[in-house]
Amino acid sequence: MTKRKKIFLEEHEMPRQWYNIAADLPGTLNPPLGPDGNPIGPEMLAPVFPMNLIEQEVSSERWIDIPEKVLEMLAIWRPAPLVRAYALEEALGTPARIYYKNESVSPAGSHKPNTAVAQAYYNKEFGIKKLTTETGAGQWGSALSFACSLLGLECKVFMVRVSFDQKPFRKMMMEAWGGTCIPSPSDQTQAGRNVLAEFPDTPGSLGIAISEAIEAAVTDPTGETRYSLGSVLNHVMLHQTIIGLEAKKQLKKINEKLPDVIIGCAGGGSNFAGISFPFIQDKINGAEMEIIAVEPASCPTLTKAPFAYDHGDIAKMTPLLAMNSLGHGFIPPPIHAGGLRYHGMSPLVSHAVKEGLVTPQALHQLECYEAGVIFARSEGIIPAPETNHAIASVIREANKAKEEGKEKVILFNFSGHGLMDLVGYDKYFNGELKDHNLSPEDYEKFTAVLKNHPSPIL
Ligand SMILES: *Cc1c(COP(=O)(O)O)cnc(C)c1O
């Protein structure tokens, strides 16, 4: 056998530092702002996050050491294989060479444990006993429950109501790892009670669940609880860069050139940042690469929403972040890509788009499910509905390479498997799914709040 399907790294070849793109991005990064419109100091975040993570959040060091204990936990499933998608290439008849990082091999089934183990570690180091968080489709809640179980921390997860009802297996995973999972909005927080009083039948949203989780952390009288966020923030992007750093080493191992195209789906931006940021460093330094962030047309944060200052949650408990945002009160349409329905986007990813380093793309769900099925029937793994967005874009690029007769190298992030998301596939096969655009009326309604906020530097 001469074809090499999977490119592995030895455990000792795992990257020992994360890459911080804040050190290299061109343009001025807009700092988070407090309620008075002035940049916030680290102490204002201290009730919410431990100081060691706040230091990472604001760091401009290019390389940050990964602690030994975190490497040990990552080694449960890392280094993740880089896979050559020969069967997909053949199914498409493309001259492109397609590679993907298989992040579905983690215990929770996605890239999210990469930051979960790091965040749990830094909280534990800081003396914290319990973490609260929110989860949409349940991927993040299960990843954090897993990480907390490794370190003996308590974990409490507020899960968006509609997903809580649709995806009972995610809750069971959290419980298997010792976490607790309650539907949001709940009657356990003021933020939740306020929403329930006004909208008793609400399906919930990530914006609401974040408010509940932050409130539950900052109101714990022992002071030993902190909040943890699974995407969007700078330190989360940082922890995910291990994906792209490994991919670079793996491509080098087989003497493959730098990719021509790099693709990831983008909800809050973390798996996209993970695969792309280490390569964006090369792009900043002159390499030619197209880097595509794919989102659902029903939640078009990067392709339609403005770059503006906005809160990360409905109760405005977070500082104002400079990012692409559909407005913190955004209630997403119930499409199945649960992890891609957030109103905001990582400030670092938003900035990279603004600087022209990243091309955003919005796709409809039927094309994405179709792509996921092609992948499952060629490469074998059933992708998460979020991951299908990346695969649909890969298929477009592979077909373009075929038309142009070009031997392109395409790298994408296989962010997770879809074994807990089969209800979405079932609906797709039964013809129950429709394409959905955010209506101009809803767009106006939800983005109106942004007009009251300060303007970021463009
Ligand atoms: C959560 C999730 C996403 C979206 O979140 P990002 O922070 O944008 O990566 C994508 N894919 C999978 C499998 C997820 O679980």
Ligand as a Chemical Component Dictionary entry (heavy atoms), coordinates in Angstrom:
data_LIG
# 
_chem_comp.id                   LIG 
_chem_comp.type                 NON-POLYMER 
_chem_comp.pdbx_formal_charge   0 
_chem_comp.three_letter_code    LIG 
# 
loop_
_chem_comp_atom.comp_id 
_chem_comp_atom.atom_id 
_chem_comp_atom.alt_atom_id 
_chem_comp_atom.type_symbol 
_chem_comp_atom.charge 
_chem_comp_atom.model_Cartn_x 
_chem_comp_atom.model_Cartn_y 
_chem_comp_atom.model_Cartn_z 
_chem_comp_atom.pdbx_ordinal 
LIG C1 C1 C 0 -19.723 23.899 18.645 1  
LIG C2 C2 C 0 -19.421 23.322 17.350 2  
LIG C3 C3 C 0 -19.157 24.130 16.219 3  
LIG C4 C4 C 0 -19.259 25.619 16.227 4  
LIG O1 O1 O 0 -18.521 26.298 17.198 5  
LIG P1 P1 P 0 -17.186 27.094 16.830 6  
LIG O2 O2 O 0 -16.813 27.795 18.083 7  
LIG O3 O3 O 0 -17.525 28.044 15.720 8  
LIG O4 O4 O 0 -16.203 26.084 16.428 9  
LIG C5 C5 C 0 -18.817 23.494 15.036 10 
LIG N1 N1 N 0 -18.753 22.166 14.933 11 
LIG C6 C6 C 0 -19.020 21.361 15.987 12 
LIG C7 C7 C 0 -18.938 19.880 15.802 13 
LIG C8 C8 C 0 -19.353 21.916 17.225 14 
LIG O5 O5 O 0 -19.590 21.114 18.269 15 
# 
loop_
_chem_comp_bond.comp_id 
_chem_comp_bond.atom_id_1 
_chem_comp_bond.atom_id_2 
_chem_comp_bond.value_order 
_chem_comp_bond.pdbx_ordinal 
LIG C1 C2 SING 1  
LIG C2 C3 SING 2  
LIG C2 C8 DOUB 3  
LIG C3 C4 SING 4  
LIG C3 C5 DOUB 5  
LIG C4 O1 SING 6  
LIG O1 P1 SING 7  
LIG P1 O2 DOUB 8  
LIG P1 O3 SING 9  
LIG P1 O4 SING 10 
LIG C5 N1 SING 11 
LIG N1 C6 DOUB 12 
LIG C6 C7 SING 13 
LIG C6 C8 SING 14 
LIG C8 O5 SING 15 
# 
